[in-house]
Amino acid sequence: MIRMMLGAVATFLMVVHASGQQRPPYPPRTPFHAAVTLPQGMTGEFHYQDGKMRVDSNGPAGMTTAYINMLAGTAILVIDMQGMKMALDVDLHEIGLPDINSVGAEHIGPDTSLIGEACERWRFIDPKTQRPGVACMTADGIPLWAGGEGEGPAMQVTALQRGPQNAADLDPPPGLPTIKASGLGDLPIPGFGR
């Protein structure tokens, strides 16, 4: 479950952190809520505003919520496995996500997403594995799908609503006891061949 959730988070953040000679829109310029399909049959929802994102996902082992501060490179993962809750404090750079300016991106061209919204395809390189990935992003910076090059989408938006999000919902609950997670750097990222 942790691998699947980190895969979902990594899929999104690798896309929005891509930069280089050419720059896809980063960070997303519009607050949004999106329903998504994720690796290994998971479904989820993304809530984004002002550099903070909450990812709620449902998988075979239960419900996971990630509270992500994209600008700080940190996340709190709250995992609920059939009534047993655990909260992990994760340094996103430790799991292989680069600093914003260290991922190169190449503009490929226009496309249309599953929901019929126009997006621009970008090719980027995973700095940890050197494997290529592809993402399609709207002009206002929302990734509509992303995955390993030639592997199909690992993350795909199935519904999108732009607009303000409740800021309190983007932060972990106050007083939430967490465990500092370490040793996650070699976890595979589903959909990106690792």
SULRA-V723536 format. One record per backbone hydrogen bond with DSSP energy under -1.0 kcal/mol. CO is the residue of the C=O (numbers start at 1). NH is the residue of the N-H. E is the energy in kcal/mol with one decimal. If there is no record, write none. Layout:
co = <CO:CO>
nh = <NH:NH>
e = <E:E>
//
This chain:
co = <1:2:3:4:5:6:7:8:9:10:11:12:13:15:31:32:33:34:35:35:36:37:39:42:43:44:45:46:47:48:49:51:52:53:54:55:56:57:58:59:62:63:64:65:66:67:68:69:69:73:74:75:76:77:78:79:80:81:84:86:87:88:89:90:91:92:93:99:103:104:106:109:111:113:117:119:120:121:121:122:123:124:126:131:132:133:134:135:136:136:137:138:140:142:144:145:146:146:147:148:155:156:159:161:166:167:173:179:184:189:189:191>
nh = <5:6:7:8:9:10:11:12:13:14:15:16:17:18:163:48:161:46:158:159:44:156:42:38:58:36:56:34:54:32:52:70:49:68:47:66:45:64:43:62:59:80:57:78:55:76:53:73:74:92:69:90:67:88:65:86:63:84:81:79:179:77:181:75:94:97:96:102:19:125:123:121:119:116:113:111:137:108:109:135:106:133:130:126:149:124:147:122:144:145:120:141:29:138:157:136:154:155:134:151:146:37:35:33:169:170:176:89:187:192:194:148>
e = <-2.6:-3.0:-2.4:-2.1:-2.6:-3.1:-2.6:-1.8:-2.8:-2.9:-1.2:-2.2:-1.8:-1.1:-2.4:-2.7:-2.7:-2.8:-3.0:-1.3:-2.3:-2.1:-1.5:-3.0:-2.6:-2.8:-2.6:-2.6:-2.5:-1.8:-1.9:-2.2:-2.4:-3.5:-2.3:-2.8:-2.5:-2.4:-1.5:-1.1:-2.4:-3.0:-3.0:-3.5:-2.5:-2.1:-2.6:-1.6:-1.6:-2.2:-2.5:-3.4:-2.6:-2.9:-2.5:-2.1:-1.4:-1.5:-2.6:-3.4:-2.6:-2.8:-2.6:-2.1:-1.1:-1.9:-1.3:-2.1:-2.7:-1.0:-2.9:-3.7:-2.1:-1.9:-2.3:-2.5:-2.7:-2.9:-1.2:-2.5:-2.9:-3.1:-3.0:-2.9:-2.3:-2.5:-2.2:-3.3:-3.3:-1.0:-3.0:-1.9:-3.0:-2.2:-3.2:-2.5:-3.3:-2.3:-3.0:-2.5:-2.3:-2.4:-2.1:-2.3:-1.6:-1.5:-1.5:-2.9:-1.8:-2.1:-1.1:-2.3>
//
